[in-house]
Structures are given as C-alpha cells and as structure tokens.
Amino acid sequence: MTTDSPAAPNSPGGSATGSAAADKPEQATIPFAIPTVASEVPDAVAKVLGSGWITTGPQTGAFEQDFADHLGAAHVVAVASCTAALELCLRAMNLPPGSAVLTPSLTFCGAINAILHAGHRPVLVDIDEDTLVPSPHTVAAAAARHAPAAMITQNQGGYPVDVAALTEAAGLDRTRVIEDAAHGPGAARDGVPVGAHSFAACFSFYATKNMPIGEGGAVATSDQELADRIRSMRLHGMSKDSWRRYLPGGSWRYDVKNVGLKANMTDVQAVIGRAQLAALPGWQRERGELVARYDAALAGLPNLTLPQRDLDGVQHAWHLYQVRVPDRDAIIAELETAGVGTSVHFIPASHMTAYQSILGPEECAAVPVTDRVADELLSLPLYPGLSAAAQERVITAITEALRSRG
Ligand SMILES: *Cc1c(COP(=O)(O)O)cnc(C)c1O
C-alpha cells in the first residue's frame, strides 16, 4: 500500500504462494497509480532545455495563462507545490500569529503543515459521512469551538465542496477562505469549475494527481492583489524575478518588501504542464468511463459503500475512487496478494503523532465521524490507461475479499 506516494515500480505479483495463483501465469501487479505523460512532453522539454532559460520564465507565464483559460480564472500564479501554494496564501493574508484556521482532519499532511509553517493553529473540522467533506453543520461546530480567522476547504477525491455555504457557516469573508484544490482539476459545481471564481484555489501537479507534472502547484485567484503578492512571495519576496531583470532593458536592481519563500515553478515543469493540460479533458473522460464500470460492478456488493452519490449539480473530478469497506487493513493485504495496489486518503491529521502533540487530545477528539469513516476508506486504482482487463482484476479481487466476509 502507498499513502499518496508515487507508484511502486511494477513488480511481479502473486509470487506463487497463493494456491489459486500457482497454476496461473504470473501477472504484473496493478499499481495504485501511474503518472500519465502526454506524448508531446519529451520534445517540449528538450526545447526548453536547449533554449538557454530553464527556470521561471516565459514558459511559466504561458502555463499560467493556459491554466487560467482552462479554468476560466482571472489570475493563475504557478508555484513549486500545492503545499507551498497553501502556505503562500495564508502568509499573504497577514493574519495575527497563532490564528485559528479551520481545516478538515481528513486531509493531506501538507495542508496541516502549511498552516503550522505559516505560524497558525489548525482547528479540525469533521466530515459529512456521505460526501467525505465538511458540511455547513460541521464547519459551524468547529467555528463555535475556536473562532476562526481563516479556513481551508478540500475537494476530497474530486468532489467539489460548496465553498459559499461553508464560508457562510464559518462566519468568514470570502477573502479568508483558501481552497485546497489538489483534487480539483476537472471538478465543477453548478457548471462553475473549481478555482474559476475563487479568492484562492491551490492546485497540485504532483505525480499521482489528475494533472501530473511530477512536482508543481498553482494558485488561481479572482484577486489581482493576491496574485501580485504571491508572484513576489514565491521567489523570496523579490520585486522582480531574474527573468524580468535579464530582459532587454531590465535592471539589476530589486527590492525585498516582504519575506517570501523559495517556491517558484521552473520553465521545465511549466512546459510539461502545458502539454499535460492539453491532454487533461481526454483523461477526465477516461476517468469517468472507468468510474461508471466500477459503479456498475461494485453496486450491491455486501458491506461496500460506493463513493459520493449526491452528485446533483456536481461534476466530480474522480481524482480517486474511494470506497468504504469493513476490515479495511486486512482487505488491503488481500488485494496486495492478488496483485492489486491500493491507497488510503487519508490518515486523518488527528491520528498523526506530531499533530496530536501540537493540538492536544481534546482537539483530536473533536472529529468522531472522521475517526470512524477513516478506518474504512480504500482508494482503488483509477487512472487513464488502466485497461479493462486490469480493472476486471481489481473488481474480481475486491468482490472475492468481500464475499468471503459474507
Ligand atoms: C497532494 C495533496 C496536497 C499536496 O500537494 P503537493 O503539490 O504535493 O504539495 C495537498 N492537499 C491534498 C488534499 C493533496 O491530496
């Protein structure tokens, strides 16, 4: 099993220890995730490498424009990662040190680290059992425990949250809400893509995400001022990056007005991103077809809960196909033996040693639905290029694991 780490290299599965596998030809393990790379990428990368400019420069600007056009967003600033994007947005808000920031406990550790590195205090929000994301009710409950200065929302698995409803429940202005849209590309609510009209939506282009570059992130914002701040803060807080200083007529002189991070995207990443982005709509269609096949095969299995079903007005990005099963850890081991890689999204923040010691037992006990549901979550392989035969093996393996449990 992996937890949001790159896929293990293909290794021979079912090493002939299982009785059923012994008389079958050895089959390669189906990894949980494989990064899909568009065929245009190698030539595009070679061009940048030969261009004489390989860090943040013209390709980064072009990728930002492409991604803004794709989303329908006013501004996009490309950065090193989604984690850096979250920290930059929090720092750009200039909140008093130690401010309470609402976050789901069911999220990736990078989002919690961003809050802590920005000097603030995570306040854990519970989830709704059906959508796996906070509801207005759970947000209001968390806000009643600790009056928040800001909030991070998260589109668990690709399910677009109702940001306006959660913002209102938190009692916050929209300029105090950051969307962790790591699972957001391809998701939309009422026809509006995640990040299209956001104050701050943070995207990830990590290897296992729907729009993989390998590493990379971006902030999409409707706010010119926020875009300008992050553009400066992604590169130390310098008033001008070196690309602009070395342009004809550029000056060597720059100022540092705010203490920034080193979190810029390079032109090598950006040119990969441009090629990947062009392929993304096709990949999203493929994800949709794979999901329809999983749904048809798994609906009605004993003890299995399908992913989010309340899809009224919602375009799910299908970053993950997350089911809920009892006896999850044992089923993961059985699937592994059957040559099927899986993952878990996520181990809640409240279960992690470092956050337990920072937040204390009372705060960690405030998310009972998350605690119960998290032990049942299981992410199945879902990616463009997953063959019908491979998907059939996944379906057979999980069906057998569940049937054997009645
Ligand atoms: C992957 C992920 C991140 C971190 O993305 P990076 O680009 O690797 O920093 C943040 N939040 C969620 C929900 C994620 O899945």
The ligand as a Gaussian input file, in Angstrom:
#p B3LYP/6-31G(d) Opt

LIG

0 1
 C       -1.396000      16.044000      -2.822000
 C       -2.129000      16.917000      -1.897000
 C       -1.574000      18.092000      -1.388000
 C       -0.128000      18.453000      -1.587000
 O        0.216000      18.669000      -2.906000
 P        1.751000      18.940000      -3.253000
 O        1.695000      19.546000      -4.622000
 O        2.455000      17.615000      -3.236000
 O        2.287000      19.871000      -2.236000
 C       -2.348000      18.914000      -0.613000
 N       -3.628000      18.597000      -0.329000
 C       -4.205000      17.475000      -0.789000
 C       -5.629000      17.206000      -0.473000
 C       -3.462000      16.589000      -1.576000
 O       -4.024000      15.441000      -1.998000

